[in-house]
Amino acid sequence: MVRLKGFKERMSVDLALRLFLEVELKKVDSEYVSVFDACGRIISEDIIAKIDVPHFDRSAVDGYAVRAEDTFGASLTNPVILKLAGEVEIGEKPCELKQGEAVKVSTGSALPKGANAVVMLEYAREFDENVEVYKPVTPWENVSKKGEDVKAGEVVLKKGEVLQPQDIGIISALGYSKVKVLKRVKVAVIATGNELVEVGEKPEVGKVVNSNSPMLCCAIKEFGCEPLYLGIARDDFGELLEKIRKAVEVADIVTITGGTSVGKKDIVPEVVKKLGRLIVHGVAMKPGMPTGLGVIEGKPILLLPGFPVATLISFYTFFPEILARITGIKIVAKKWSVVRAKLKRRIPSQPGVRTFARVLLKEGLAEPIRTSGSGILTSMIRANGMVVVPEDKEGFEEGESVEVILIRDLIKDS
């Protein structure tokens, strides 16, 4: 535990998560949806091939289906002559091919019974009712064999995958018309504070636009969840209690920004205690120290700081773990990856506190953003990366190689 101003004690991020995730939480149910509506959804069971794909041998080229053995020795000067026994169009049932015969086929046509190869169109010529073959083929040349793409019984997609267009394609090819997916996790978003005005309103002196809520709704969507914005709650115990009670009724996870510190108007922790349990209040991280974690009727409650940078960093630190707990699936936001770089300047950090430093990454060097307070949202815009200083380090030194989490695409200067 770490003692910091305003709080009795603050626990580490890892301990906070461990204590919270030991609590029993309500799990999210699954549902079946049409493959036409499944893109972007999270599958809640493995997709196992019910059939082979393709489920029949088919031609991989336009040409002539043959017995490979009948073409051995063929050349430009000494072509093999085969009897043209018919044609199989795409979608037609295959005919039967006998020794010394050829059947005209198209790419995707079912291979005639008795055939084991296809001569490409450019290496053959029709005349009368015969076909001259100028190049031999080996058995199964230019053939897509049954099960070449997928074999029956094979696990094609694993539980937890976010379905993409190509996934929908293979699921459909396997004969599935519906797929079992997690119900969309609904995440309530509540903002607190007498100083807040809604987006689009002109703030008077002393008032602040509620930028946290649209920002959080966007972040929630990155995880395939459905945000439910429930508006602003004033610093009033009764109003906040009713707002949170409603959120618990309609959502699987509740997020609340502001009112989580230790001032006289920071009443959110007390409201959560009244309605359920407050497991964590105060985490040894910077920014994000006022973060709290609670449970009401089995629903996780994520108490986020009011300053926007702290809000976002705290959300990305705790939300994925909470989501994994109630879905049974580890889901990550798509955008963030990790690269290594050298520090252009020292990053200081307080012992026992996990520090999130915003940096500008360019040509292998990471330069810490100088203006980086938890209320300076542009520090997350000017930065394209973040360096996490663990609790057991007193910062990183200039020139030290560090891991940088990319929070924005790297753009090469023209």
Beta strands, then each sheet from edge to edge (+ up, - down):
strand 1: 30-34
strand 2: 47-48
strand 3: 58-59
strand 4: 63-66
strand 5: 80-88
strand 6: 101-105
strand 7: 117-120
strand 8: 124-127
strand 9: 130-133
strand 10: 143-144
strand 11: 155-157
strand 12: 178-182
strand 13: 186-192
strand 14: 196-197
strand 15: 208-209
strand 16: 226-233
strand 17: 253-257
strand 18: 277-281
strand 19: 285-286
strand 20: 292-296
strand 21: 299-304
strand 22: 338-343
strand 23: 354-362
strand 24: 365-368
strand 25: 385-389
strand 26: 401-406
sheet 1: 1+ 12-
sheet 2: 2+ 11-
sheet 3: 3+ 10-
sheet 4: 7+ 4- 6+ 5+ 9- 8+
sheet 5: 16+ 13+ 17+ 21+ 20- 18+
sheet 6: 14+ 15+
sheet 7: 19+ 23+ 24- 22- 26+ 25-
end
